[in-house]
């Protein structure tokens, strides 16, 4: 059980990677027309192209923050990072409510809850005061 508690950050990291891939992809794949990467590689200055570039900047920036928190503070058991990572289940819950996309969001919601609840004792054992 301690192994699972200590490695639950990997599950959240995989969720973060999947979120990044899904959100930068368009209907024609990650580099196809309509994707964030395609918008960055093109000189498209239309409203749709600029919106994709703005969305891509936000997605990539937030993903980098997520990767940094998960691979450093969360993995080391710093309590503040456990609180911050509750953004994952909140995101999926809001996504279900706002868009009505029950599948696959409910799976990601449940996985993120497991990944946060499993290491509860790891973060709140008294040794990790930060």
MARSEMI-220655 format. One record per residue (C-alpha): residue number from 1; residue in three letters; x, z, y. Coordinates in Angstrom, 1 decimal, m for minus. Example, Ala and Ser with C-alpha at 12.3 -4.5 7.8 and 13.67 -1.06 7.14 Angstrom:
2
(1 "Ala" (12.3 7.8 m4.5))
(2 "Ser" (13.7 7.1 m1.1))
This chain:
130
(1 "Unk" (0.0 0.0 0.0))
(2 "Unk" (2.9 0.8 2.4))
(3 "Unk" (4.2 m2.7 1.8))
(4 "Unk" (0.8 m4.2 2.9))
(5 "Unk" (0.7 m1.9 5.9))
(6 "Unk" (4.1 m2.9 7.0))
(7 "Unk" (3.5 m6.7 6.5))
(8 "Unk" (0.0 m7.0 8.0))
(9 "Unk" (1.6 m8.5 11.1))
(10 "Unk" (2.3 m11.6 9.0))
(11 "Unk" (m1.5 m12.2 8.6))
(12 "Unk" (m2.0 m12.0 12.3))
(13 "Unk" (0.9 m14.3 12.9))
(14 "Unk" (m0.6 m16.9 10.5))
(15 "Unk" (m3.9 m16.6 12.4))
(16 "Unk" (m2.1 m17.1 15.7))
(17 "Unk" (m0.4 m20.2 14.2))
(18 "Unk" (m3.7 m21.6 13.0))
(19 "Unk" (m5.3 m20.9 16.3))
(20 "Unk" (m2.5 m22.8 18.1))
(21 "Unk" (m2.8 m25.8 15.8))
(22 "Unk" (m6.5 m26.0 16.0))
(23 "Unk" (m6.7 m25.6 19.8))
(24 "Unk" (m4.0 m28.2 20.6))
(25 "Unk" (m5.5 m30.7 18.2))
(26 "Unk" (m8.0 m33.3 19.2))
(27 "Unk" (m10.4 m35.3 17.0))
(28 "Unk" (m7.6 m37.6 16.0))
(29 "Unk" (m5.2 m34.9 15.0))
(30 "Unk" (m2.5 m32.8 16.8))
(31 "Unk" (m0.8 m35.8 18.5))
(32 "Unk" (m3.7 m38.2 18.5))
(33 "Unk" (m5.6 m39.3 21.6))
(34 "Unk" (m7.6 m36.5 23.0))
(35 "Unk" (m5.2 m33.8 21.9))
(36 "Unk" (m3.2 m31.5 24.2))
(37 "Unk" (0.1 m32.9 23.0))
(38 "Unk" (m1.1 m36.4 23.7))
(39 "Unk" (m2.1 m35.4 27.2))
(40 "Unk" (1.4 m34.0 27.8))
(41 "Unk" (3.1 m37.1 26.5))
(42 "Unk" (1.0 m39.5 28.5))
(43 "Unk" (0.9 m40.1 32.2))
(44 "Unk" (m2.9 m39.5 32.2))
(45 "Unk" (m3.9 m38.1 35.5))
(46 "Unk" (m7.7 m38.4 35.0))
(47 "Unk" (m9.8 m35.2 35.2))
(48 "Unk" (m9.9 m35.0 31.4))
(49 "Unk" (m6.2 m35.5 31.1))
(50 "Unk" (m5.4 m32.8 33.7))
(51 "Unk" (m7.9 m30.4 32.0))
(52 "Unk" (m6.1 m31.0 28.7))
(53 "Unk" (m2.7 m30.3 30.2))
(54 "Unk" (m4.1 m27.1 31.9))
(55 "Unk" (m5.7 m26.0 28.6))
(56 "Unk" (m2.5 m26.8 26.8))
(57 "Unk" (m0.4 m24.7 29.2))
(58 "Unk" (m2.7 m21.7 28.7))
(59 "Unk" (m2.8 m22.1 24.9))
(60 "Unk" (1.0 m22.5 24.5))
(61 "Unk" (1.7 m19.6 26.9))
(62 "Unk" (m0.8 m17.2 25.2))
(63 "Unk" (0.5 m18.2 21.8))
(64 "Unk" (4.1 m17.4 22.9))
(65 "Unk" (2.9 m14.0 24.0))
(66 "Unk" (1.1 m13.5 20.7))
(67 "Unk" (4.2 m14.5 18.7))
(68 "Unk" (6.4 m12.2 20.8))
(69 "Unk" (4.1 m9.2 20.4))
(70 "Unk" (3.6 m9.7 16.7))
(71 "Unk" (7.2 m10.4 15.7))
(72 "Unk" (8.6 m7.5 17.8))
(73 "Unk" (6.4 m4.6 19.0))
(74 "Unk" (3.6 m4.9 16.3))
(75 "Unk" (6.1 m5.3 13.5))
(76 "Unk" (8.1 m2.3 14.7))
(77 "Unk" (4.9 m0.2 14.8))
(78 "Unk" (4.6 0.3 18.5))
(79 "Unk" (1.1 1.6 19.1))
(80 "Unk" (0.4 m0.3 22.3))
(81 "Unk" (0.8 m3.6 20.4))
(82 "Unk" (m1.9 m2.5 17.9))
(83 "Unk" (m4.3 m2.0 20.8))
(84 "Unk" (m3.4 m5.4 22.4))
(85 "Unk" (m3.9 m7.2 19.1))
(86 "Unk" (m7.6 m6.3 19.1))
(87 "Unk" (m7.9 m9.4 21.2))
(88 "Unk" (m7.9 m11.4 17.9))
(89 "Unk" (m11.2 m10.0 16.5))
(90 "Unk" (m12.7 m9.9 20.0))
(91 "Unk" (m11.9 m13.6 20.5))
(92 "Unk" (m13.5 m14.6 17.2))
(93 "Unk" (m16.6 m12.4 17.9))
(94 "Unk" (m17.0 m14.0 21.3))
(95 "Unk" (m16.5 m17.4 19.8))
(96 "Unk" (m19.2 m16.8 17.3))
(97 "Unk" (m21.6 m15.5 20.0))
(98 "Unk" (m20.7 m18.1 22.6))
(99 "Unk" (m20.5 m21.2 20.4))
(100 "Unk" (m22.6 m20.3 17.3))
(101 "Unk" (m19.7 m21.3 15.1))
(102 "Unk" (m20.1 m18.8 12.3))
(103 "Unk" (m17.8 m20.7 9.9))
(104 "Unk" (m14.8 m20.5 10.0))
(105 "Unk" (m14.7 m17.9 12.8))
(106 "Unk" (m16.2 m15.2 10.6))
(107 "Unk" (m13.3 m15.6 8.2))
(108 "Unk" (m10.8 m15.3 10.9))
(109 "Unk" (m12.7 m12.3 12.4))
(110 "Unk" (m12.7 m10.5 9.0))
(111 "Unk" (m9.0 m11.3 8.4))
(112 "Unk" (m8.0 m10.1 11.8))
(113 "Unk" (m9.9 m6.9 11.2))
(114 "Unk" (m8.2 m6.3 7.9))
(115 "Unk" (m4.8 m7.0 9.5))
(116 "Unk" (m5.5 m4.4 12.1))
(117 "Unk" (m7.2 m1.7 10.0))
(118 "Unk" (m4.8 m1.9 7.1))
(119 "Unk" (m1.8 m0.5 9.1))
(120 "Unk" (m3.8 2.1 11.0))
(121 "Unk" (m1.8 5.0 9.4))
(122 "Unk" (1.4 3.1 10.2))
(123 "Unk" (0.6 3.1 13.9))
(124 "Unk" (m0.9 6.6 14.1))
(125 "Unk" (1.3 8.7 11.8))
(126 "Unk" (2.7 10.7 14.7))
(127 "Unk" (6.2 9.1 14.5))
(128 "Unk" (5.2 6.1 16.6))
(129 "Unk" (4.5 7.7 20.0))
(130 "Unk" (4.9 4.5 22.0))
